[in-house]
Amino acid sequence: MPALYLTAAILFEVIGTIALKHSATTNSIWYGALTAISYVFAFLLLWLALRNLALGPVYATWSGVGIALTAIAGVLFFNEKIDLIGLLGIGFIIVGIILLNVFSNMQSS
């Protein structure tokens, strides 16, 4: 269940960040409200995940996957450009998350 909480926290964080970009480029209060609600859910779910999982791997996964998905969302929804160096950087983030979660012995005490 903690992994499900973490996954949902990541999705809400990405939704909130996409809504934040929309709220910065439009005059709609709804995007601002969606941003706030999404971040509240993201942090609530992150808190639930942290009740059973170690801080380091959880935060690295939450922030790293969020960065990668948000960068992809920028390309898909906002016509932002990504180059080879950008893709390489995102790849390094993903590799770091995998190393931390699969090969590291970090765990809750």
Phi and psi in degrees as a GROMACS rama.xvg file:
@    title "Ramachandran Plot"
@    xaxis  label "Phi"
@    yaxis  label "Psi"
@TYPE xy
-59.283  -35.9495  PRO-2
-65.6895  -35.531  ALA-3
-66.4193  -40.8943  LEU-4
-60.1234  -43.5441  TYR-5
-64.4093  -43.4397  LEU-6
-60.3413  -45.9175  THR-7
-65.207  -37.7115  ALA-8
-60.977  -41.9617  ALA-9
-63.1805  -45.8097  ILE-10
-62.4761  -43.5282  LEU-11
-65.101  -36.2923  PHE-12
-64.8707  -41.6496  GLU-13
-67.4757  -43.3137  VAL-14
-59.2951  -44.246  ILE-15
-62.4006  -38.2194  GLY-16
-71.5755  -38.8246  THR-17
-62.4741  -44.2621  ILE-18
-63.8546  -35.8574  ALA-19
-61.7631  -42.2296  LEU-20
-62.8961  -43.7657  LYS-21
-62.0067  -40.4593  HIS-22
-66.9097  -26.6867  SER-23
-78.4002  -19.8073  ALA-24
-111.02  -2.55196  THR-25
-130.881  172.169  THR-26
-103.085  17.7643  ASN-27
-82.9866  125.359  SER-28
-69.7163  -20.8438  ILE-29
-65.9077  -35.8612  TRP-30
-67.617  -36.8831  TYR-31
-64.4045  -42.0688  GLY-32
-64.6654  -42.2318  ALA-33
-63.0653  -38.1634  LEU-34
-59.4406  -51.9856  THR-35
-61.9347  -46.1407  ALA-36
-63.7461  -42.5666  ILE-37
-62.8937  -42.6895  SER-38
-67.9072  -36.1925  TYR-39
-60.8392  -47.7969  VAL-40
-64.1531  -39.6874  PHE-41
-59.5178  -47.0429  ALA-42
-72.4459  -34.3409  PHE-43
-62.432  -46.5212  LEU-44
-68.3611  -36.1022  LEU-45
-62.7968  -42.6145  LEU-46
-59.3852  -43.7439  TRP-47
-63.2326  -40.4556  LEU-48
-64.8237  -39.0716  ALA-49
-70.7655  -13.4039  LEU-50
-66.3969  -24.5053  ARG-51
-126.265  -6.46564  ASN-52
-121.963  158.595  LEU-53
-71.3137  143.998  ALA-54
-59.9388  -49.6603  LEU-55
-57.5526  -57.2646  GLY-56
-63.63  -36.9717  PRO-57
-64.6129  -48.8662  VAL-58
-67.7083  -38.4403  TYR-59
-62.3935  -42.1744  ALA-60
-67.3066  -46.855  THR-61
-60.31  -49.724  TRP-62
-74.2644  -41.4814  SER-63
-66.7838  -48.5191  GLY-64
-65.9509  -37.1934  VAL-65
-60.5297  -42.2529  GLY-66
-60.5742  -48.8174  ILE-67
-62.4515  -47.4706  ALA-68
-67.1654  -36.342  LEU-69
-67.807  -38.3686  THR-70
-63.251  -41.9734  ALA-71
-64.2292  -41.6802  ILE-72
-61.5547  -38.4838  ALA-73
-60.2873  -40.2419  GLY-74
-67.9191  -45.4681  VAL-75
-74.1939  -40.0853  LEU-76
-104.159  -20.7197  PHE-77
-123.367  13.389  PHE-78
54.0871  31.5139  ASN-79
-76.7105  149.548  GLU-80
-97.2493  145.98  LYS-81
-131.786  136.52  ILE-82
-109.775  -176.479  ASP-83
-60.6557  -40.5502  LEU-84
-64.7056  -39.5326  ILE-85
-62.1904  -44.5848  GLY-86
-63.1656  -39.896  LEU-87
-63.3751  -43.464  LEU-88
-60.7685  -45.0489  GLY-89
-63.0882  -39.2756  ILE-90
-60.6183  -41.8292  GLY-91
-62.8255  -39.2299  PHE-92
-61.1657  -47.3605  ILE-93
-62.9564  -43.0041  ILE-94
-61.3496  -40.9314  VAL-95
-61.3844  -41.4693  GLY-96
-63.4847  -43.5912  ILE-97
-62.8054  -45.7874  ILE-98
-58.4943  -44.9077  LEU-99
-65.6261  -40.6061  LEU-100
-85.7357  -28.9441  ASN-101
-99.0928  -40.4224  VAL-102
-107.048  -13.4788  PHE-103
-85.2969  154.109  SER-104
-99.437  16.7692  ASN-105
-65.4203  131.171  MET-106
-158.768  166.174  GLN-107
-69.4072  147.864  SER-108
